[in-house]
Amino acid sequence: MDLDSLQAYSGALAKRMGIVLTEAGPERVCASMPVEGNTQPFGLLHGGASAVLAETVGSIHSAIVVGIGFSIVGLDLSCTHHRGVTTGHVHAVSTILSSGRTISSTEVRITDDDGRAVCTSRLTCLIRPLPA
């Protein structure tokens, strides 16, 4: 699948938050998201926005690895927030930790424009065959 098709697959919430895929393949999936519009009341990037970015990128990565004919459903998302961000963009990189017939786990590292760690996430997804 090309980046444009995957971008459409990422869904309405990702579009609303400004998440843009920048690279997608079996080795890694990358995306960026603006901080502006995704902040909490004190002007910092909202932790939930980082979670949405992580789940979007990790789910797409799992879908690429397992291939056509399967549905990917998030089961568990763990996020550790390292630093606040008030401007610019954040950048996510997903790597596969493990992928089998029923479960896929990814690690998603989110950094700021200067490459500093913002959030580290682990996403576990259920792999379900699509109905025939």
N, C-alpha and C positions, 0 to 999 in steps of 0.2 A: 504494500500500500504506500502511496506517495504522501508527502507531508500535508498537502491540501485535503486529501481524503481523511487522513488521521485527525486533522484539525476539526473537521466536521464531526467526526466520531467522538471528539472530546466533550461535546455536549453544551447545553445552553448556559450552565453556570460558569464553565471555563470561559466561554465567550464574554459573558457579562463582566467577569473579573479581569479580562484583558490577557488571558493566558495564551501565549503563542508558542507553538512547537517550533524548535529550531533544528532539531536533529532527531531521527528515529530509525532505529535498527535493532537487531537482536543483541548487540553488545551494550547499547545504552540508548536512552531517550532523554532529550534535553528540551527545556522550555524556559521562557521568561515571563515575568508578570510585573506590571507597574505597581509601585507602592501607593501612589496617588489613587484614591478611590477605594483602597483596600485597607484602610487604617481603623484603629480603635479611637475612642474619644480623646486620647492624649496625643494623637498624631503619629503613633507608632504603627508599623505593619501589624495587622491583626493576626494573632496566632491561628485563628480559624482560616484565614486566607492562606497561610503557609500550609495548613492541613489540606485545603482544597487543591493547592498546587501539587503537593506530594501525592495525593490520591489520584489526581488526574494523570500525572506523568507515570506513576507506578502501574496504574491499571492499563494504560496504553501499552506500556512495556510488556506486561504479562500477556496482553492480547497478541502482540507481535510474536512473542516467543511460542505461544501455544498454537497460533495459526487460526485459519478460518474454520468456522463450524462450532465455535465455543463461545460461551458467555463468561465474562469475568465479573465477579461480585466481590467487593471489599468485605473482609471479615474482621480485620483488626488493623488499626492505625495507631502508631505510637510516635509522638513528636517531642523532641527535646529542643527548646528554643535557647539559642546561645547569645544573641545580641539583638537589640532593637534597630530598626531601620525606619528613617523618616522620609527619604527622598530616593529617586532613581528607580531602579528595577531590581528584582531578585531573580536568580537563575537557578534552576533545578536540574540535577543530573541523576537519573535512575540507573542503578545496576541490579542485575538479578542476583539474589543470594541463593535461591533454590527454586526449581520449577519441575513439577512432576505431573502426574495424570490428574490430580484433584486439587493440589495446592501450589500456589506460586508466591514467593516472597521476594520483595525488592527493598533495596535501601535507596532513599532519596536524600541527597545532600543539597541544601539550598544555601546560596551565598549571595552577598551583595555585589554591587558593581566593582568593588575593589577586591573581590575574591575572598572576603572574610566570611567565616561560618555564621549563618543566621539560624538555621534549623537543620537537624538531622532526623529523618523519619524512617520507620520500617513499616511497610504495608504487606499484609498477608491477604491474598485473594483466593476465593474458591473458583475452580474451573468447572463449568457445567456445560455439557453438550447442548447445542441448540436443538429444539424439537425438529423432527424430520418433516 
